[in-house]
């Protein structure tokens, strides 16, 4: 995989420069984590219900084996240059044959090369990479895609605050259907600040940030004028999306971690069924418990409104069409873990996915139970 080549090249570069006394470079934050586990998935095919009825033979649960690896490294030169990289590889293999179309491998990575320009300004060139390989049996269930997003970022430090402006390009490939590929210029602006407020008697650090971004997505396919009517690929009326996103975060870091964030997305498309407004609220917390246990929890509530309601079924009682918003997935995740002995850790994780708070006849529910062990070096 290309990610492996990037990771190998990064590792070689880190090793070469670190061995050169003239480079005056220092490796920081070098860490590796390996995680393996078994899980039980109550809805691995991610099937929805319509008026309480599930098509395709009903929902079938399945156990699965899971493996996750992640490598992080940072190299800093005395002259102010830095090189940071992260690479991850994860895989899942379901045991029941019907669920094996959901088997997948995910590769992701990020590489940044930058420098400090003076005492308060930074410049970095980076790229993000995310690739999914899945054994899906059809386009409707496939999540096989690749995203590559290089960007140039300028940062300005104002005491405990940081302002960053980045611009670049995103190349997205949906492997089963090229009509959903897109390329897009990207622009993002972010502000982040850390402080210790006087009212916090424990002296904990508080971080808050706000970020805004935009992508102008251009597709190689013609627009759709209705739920089943689309123009040919060579049509002069090509699909164009204006995708906006924003996020506000607040976190308290002390004897425990508490955080809240509110995010919004808006997509204005010239193609039927693609314009939407999505709002999500996330709460997260990490607590240290007696007996060296730690408890981490995260809940995300998502609501989506589409400008064009896409009919997916028919209600014979009212004679109207019903609709489904298959991307409105609220999430609750709870993890309990404990170090066994250095560097081994064991834990259990529970995740709930739900279509709530969206109403209507279409519903979705999925629960995942995971038992895992992990080994961590460095960091």
N, C-alpha and C positions, 0 to 999 in steps of 0.2 A: 504494500500500500504506500501511497505517497506520504502519509503521515509517518510511517516507519522510516522512510528516507529522510524526512525532515528531522525526526528525532535523532537518527544516527548522525546526520551531518552536524546537528547542534551539539551532540555529545562529543564528536571529534573536535569541533572548534573549541569547545570549553576546555577539553583536555590539552589541546595544542597551546592555547594562549596561556593557560594556567601554568604550564611548565616553562614559559619564557620569562626569565627574571626581568627583562627589559620592559615587558608589557605592564608590570606593576598591577596585575589584575588579581581579583579575589573572588572566589566562588562563594556565594551566599545562598541560603535557602535551598540547598540540594536535598530533595526528599523523594521517597518512593513509597507508595502504598499499594498493597495487594489485598483484595477482598474476595472471598468466595462464600457462597451460601446456597441454601435451598429455599424455595418459596412456593406458596400455594396461591394461585390466581383464580378468583371466582368467575372471571369473565375475560379470558385471554383474547378472545376474538373481538372484544369491544362492541358487542351487539347492543342495540337499543331496543326498547319496547315501545309499541304503538298501541295506545289504549290498553296497556297491560299485557299485550300479546307480543311474543318474540318470534320472528320468522326464522327460517333456515334451521329448523329442527331444535330450536331452543338453545339456551345458554349451557355450555359444558365447561366445568372447571377443570384445571389441570395443575399439577406440580411442575416445577422447573428448576434447573440448575443455573446459577448466576455467577459470573466472574467479572471483576472490575480491577483495572490497574491504572495508576496515575503516577507520572514522573514530573517533578517540578525542579527547575534550576534557574539560577541567576548569576551572572558574571558582571562585576563592576570594576572599571578601570579607575586608577587614581586621577586620570585626566578628566573624569566626569562622564565618560561613555559607559553604557550598560547594555547588556544583552540578557533578556529573560525568555524563558520558554517553558511551556507545559504541554504534555502529551498524554492522552488517555486512550484506553482500549477496553471496551466492555462487551460482554456477550451473554445471551440467554438462550437456553435450549429446553423446550417444553417436552414433557414425557408422553402426553396423550397425542395420538396421531392427528386428531382433528385440529388441535391447537398448534401444530408444528409449522403452519403457515406464518405464525407470529415469531418464530425463531429469528434472531437478528444479531448482528455485530455492529457496534458503533465505534467509530474512530473520531477523535477530535484533538485539536491542538491549537496553540497560539504561540507566535514568535514575535518579539518586539526588539528592535534595535534603536537606541536613542542616546541623547547626550544632554547635559545641562549647559545652557547657553547663558553664562553669567550666574549670578547668585539666586535668581528667582524665576528663570524661564527654562523650559524643557522642550525638546523636540524629539519625536519618536515616529518611526515607520514600522508598522506591524501588520500582521495578517492573521485572521481567524479561519479555521478549517473544521468542518463538521461533515461526517459521511456516515450514512446508514445503509447497511446491507441486510435485506430481509427476504425470507422465503415465502413471500405472499403469493397466494394463488390467483389473484386478480388485481386490476388497477384500483378497484373500489376500496380494498383493504391495504393497499401498499403504502408504506411510508419510506420507501427507498428514495433518498434524495441526497444531494451534495451541495454544500454551501461554502463558498470561498469569498472572503471579504477583506481585501487589503485596504489600508487607510493610513493617512498621515495625520498625526496628532500634535498640536501645540498646547503646552501647559504653562500657566502663569500662577506662581505661588504668591499669596498675599498673607504672610504670617501663617496662621493655622488653616487658612483657606486655600483652595485650589480651583482654578477655572481652566477648563479644557475645551478646545474646539478641534473637531476632526472631520475630515472629508475623505471619501474614497469611492470604492466601487464594490458592488456585491453581485456575484455570479451564482445563480441558483439553478440546479438541474434536478428535475423530477424524472428519475430514470425510466419508469414504466410508460410515461406519456410526455413527449417533448412539447406538447402544446402548453404545458404548465411551467415550462422553463421561463426564467426571466433574468434580465440584467438590470441593474439600477445604480445610478449615482447615489451616494449616501452623504448625509450631513448630520452631525450631532454636536450638541452643546451641553456641558455639564458644569455644575458648581457643587463643591463639597467643602464642609467645614467641620472641624473638631473643636470642642471646648469643654470646660468643666464648670457647670453653673454653680452659683453660690447656694442655691436652694437644695442642692444634692448633698446632704450631710455625709454621705459615704464617700464623696470625692470621686465618683465614677465619671468616666469619659462619655461624652455624648457626641454622636456624629449625625449630621443631617446633610442631605444632598438632594438636588433636583436635576433632572436631565430631560432633554428634548431631542427628538430626531426626526428625520424625514428620508424616505426612499421613493424615487420616481421609477416605478417598475414598468418595464417594457417587455411584452410577451410576443412570441412569434406566431400567435394564433389570432384569428378574426374574433370580433366581439360576438357575444350571444345576446340576442334581442328578446329571448324568452327562455323558459326552463328547458325546452327541447329544440330550440331554434338557434343555431350558431352559423355564422358566416364561415366560408372556407379559409384555409390557412393563408392562401395568397390574396385574401381580401385587402383592399386599401384601408379598411376600418379595423386596424389592429387594436388589441386590448391594451389599455394603459391604466395603471393604478397609481394613485397618489396616497402613499401610506405614511401616516404621522403617528408618533408615539411619544409618550411622556411618562415620567415616574418621579415620585417624591418619597424619600426614605428618611426615617428617624430611628436611631438605635442608641441604646444605653448599654455601656460595657463596664461591668464592675464585678461584684461577686457572682453575678449571673448576667446573662445577656437577654435583653428584650428589644424587639424591633417591630416596626409597623411600616408599611408602604402602601401607597395608592398609585395605580398605573392605569393609563388609558391608551387605547388604540383607535385610530380612525382610518378607514380605507375608502377613498372615493374612486370608484371604478366606472368606466364607460361600458362595462359588460354586465349583463343581468345576473343578479344573485351574488355579486361580489362586494358591494358596498356595505359597510358595517360600522358599528360603534361598539367597542368593548371596554368595560371598566372592571378592574379587579382590585381587591383589597387583601393584603397579606399580613398576618400576624405570626411572629416567630419568637421562640424562647429557648434558652439552654440553661439548665439548672444542674449544679453539682449536688449529689445526694449522699447521705451517709453510706459507708461501705464502699467508697470509691466508685459508685455508680454515677452515671450522668444521664440526664433526660433531655432530649431535644424534641421540640414540637414545632410544626409549621402548618398553618391553615390558610387557604386561599379561596376566596369567594369570587366567582367570575359571573358576570352577566353580559350577554351579547344581544344586540338588536341589529337585524339585517334590514336594509331599506327595501329589498325585494324578497318576499317570502317565497321560497322554493317549494312547490308541492311535492310531497313524497308519499302521500297516501290519500285515501278518500273516506270521509265519514258518511255512511249511507243514511244516518238518521237526519243530519242537517243538510246533506247535499253539498257540503263545502269541502275544500281541500284542507288537510292538516300539514304542519310544517315541523321541521326539526333543525335545531341549531347544534350541529355535531361538534362544534369547537368550544361550547360553553361547558367547561369541565371544572367544577370546584373540587378542591383537594384538601384532605386532612392527613397529615403524616406525623407519626409519633415513633421515636426511637429510644430504646433503653440499652445502654452499653456499659461495659466494665473492662478495665485492663486485667488480663489474667496473669501475665508476667511480661516484662519488657522484652520484645516489642509487640506481643500478641494481645489482641483485643477481641472480645466476643460480644454479640448483641442481638437484639430482636427489633424488627421494624414492622409497623403496620401502616398501610396507606389506603385511604378511601377516596375514590373518584365518583362524583355525582353530577347530575345535570342541574341540581338545585343551585340557585333559586328560580331557574327558568320554569315557567308553568306550561300548561298545555298537555295534549295527549301523549307527546313523545317524552320518554324518560330514559335515563342511563344510570347504571350503578355498577361499580367494580371495586372489589377489595383484594388487597395483596398482603399476605403474611410472609415475612422473611426472617430466617435465622442465618446469621453470618459470623464468620471469623475474619479478622483482618490483621495484617502485619504492616507496621509502619517504621521506616528508617529515615532518620534525618528530619528535615522539615524546618 
